[in-house]
Amino acid sequence: MKAIADEGPGYAIEDFGYPNADKILAERGITLKRGDGHIMLADCGSATDLMEIWSRANEKICFRVSGNTGYLTMEIPAVFAVKGNSYSAQVDMKTGTEQKTFDVNKNAWTPVGESADEQGRDFMLMEIRTSK
């Protein structure tokens, strides 16, 4: 007979999936996929220095940024502007099969997606990357 203690502890595998993503999708209509925990969804009035994402489909969506670097993959449709915070940031967006990366201005508005596209096409926000 083998004692359970001899088997050692189990392993936790971190898949970097966004916590409560299904609930956020159901309540807010945005898909948060994977990240390193340094870019987190936040209530827009809850703190200063939040990054703001403006979408025709979802109005304003805010994120709290921490750490030296961060990333978060997502799907937020019809994004047209991003208000940066004190971090350097880039956003990856796509329309159809075309992908574009925009540098986000620190503590200021940056036109992205349709507002920066000559054809005014609808763009989906796919990823945010930040660094101090």
C-alpha positions in Angstrom: 0.0 0.0 0.0 1.4 3.4 -1.0 0.9 6.5 1.1 -0.6 9.5 -0.7 2.1 11.8 0.8 4.7 9.9 -1.2 3.2 11.0 -4.5 4.2 14.7 -3.9 2.2 17.8 -4.6 0.1 18.3 -7.8 1.1 21.0 -10.3 -0.8 24.2 -11.0 -0.5 25.1 -14.6 -0.9 28.8 -15.4 -2.5 29.4 -18.8 -2.6 33.2 -18.5 -6.3 33.1 -19.3 -8.2 36.2 -18.1 -10.2 35.5 -14.9 -14.0 35.6 -15.2 -13.7 36.1 -19.0 -17.1 34.4 -19.7 -18.9 36.6 -17.2 -17.3 39.8 -18.6 -18.3 38.7 -22.1 -21.9 38.1 -21.0 -22.2 41.4 -19.0 -20.1 43.8 -21.1 -19.9 42.2 -24.6 -16.1 42.2 -24.6 -13.8 39.2 -25.0 -10.7 39.3 -22.7 -8.4 36.4 -23.6 -4.9 36.2 -22.2 -2.5 38.4 -20.3 0.3 38.6 -17.7 -1.9 40.2 -15.0 -0.5 43.7 -15.5 -3.4 45.0 -17.5 -6.7 44.5 -15.8 -10.3 45.7 -16.5 -11.3 48.4 -14.1 -14.3 50.6 -13.3 -13.7 53.9 -15.1 -14.2 56.1 -12.1 -12.3 53.8 -9.7 -8.8 55.3 -10.0 -6.6 57.8 -11.7 -4.1 56.9 -14.4 -6.4 54.4 -16.2 -6.1 53.6 -19.9 -9.4 54.3 -21.7 -10.6 52.4 -24.8 -13.5 54.0 -26.7 -15.6 51.7 -28.8 -18.8 52.4 -30.8 -20.0 49.0 -29.6 -19.1 49.3 -25.9 -18.7 53.0 -25.1 -15.8 53.5 -22.7 -13.8 50.6 -21.3 -11.0 51.2 -18.7 -7.9 49.2 -17.8 -5.5 49.5 -14.8 -1.9 49.0 -15.7 0.8 47.9 -13.3 4.3 46.4 -13.3 7.2 47.3 -15.7 5.6 45.7 -18.7 2.2 44.2 -19.5 0.1 42.6 -22.3 -3.5 41.6 -22.7 -5.1 40.0 -25.7 -8.8 40.6 -26.4 -11.5 41.2 -28.9 -13.2 44.6 -28.6 -15.1 45.7 -31.8 -15.4 49.1 -33.3 -12.6 50.8 -31.3 -11.9 54.4 -32.5 -9.8 56.1 -29.7 -7.5 55.2 -26.9 -6.6 57.6 -24.0 -3.1 56.6 -22.7 -1.9 56.8 -19.2 1.6 57.2 -17.8 2.8 54.0 -19.5 4.2 53.7 -23.1 1.6 51.6 -24.9 0.9 50.0 -28.3 -2.4 48.5 -29.5 -2.8 45.9 -32.2 -5.9 46.1 -34.3 -7.4 44.4 -37.3 -10.0 44.9 -40.0 -10.7 41.9 -42.2 -7.2 40.4 -42.8 -5.3 43.7 -42.4 -3.5 44.3 -39.1 -2.2 47.6 -37.8 -0.2 48.7 -34.7 -0.8 52.1 -33.2 1.5 53.8 -30.6 -0.6 55.3 -27.9 0.2 58.8 -26.7 1.0 59.0 -22.9 -1.8 60.8 -20.9 -3.5 61.9 -24.1 -5.9 60.8 -26.8 -4.8 58.7 -29.8 -7.0 58.2 -32.8 -7.0 54.5 -33.7 -9.0 52.2 -35.9 -11.7 53.9 -38.0 -10.7 57.4 -36.8 -7.1 56.9 -38.1 -8.1 55.0 -41.3 -8.5 56.8 -44.6 -11.4 54.6 -45.5 -13.1 54.8 -42.1 -13.2 51.1 -41.7 -14.2 49.3 -38.5 -11.3 47.9 -36.5 -11.2 45.4 -33.7 -8.8 45.8 -30.8 -6.7 42.6 -30.4 -3.9 43.4 -28.0 -2.6 46.0 -25.6 1.2 46.1 -24.7 2.6 48.5 -22.1 5.9 49.4 -20.6 7.2 51.9 -18.1 
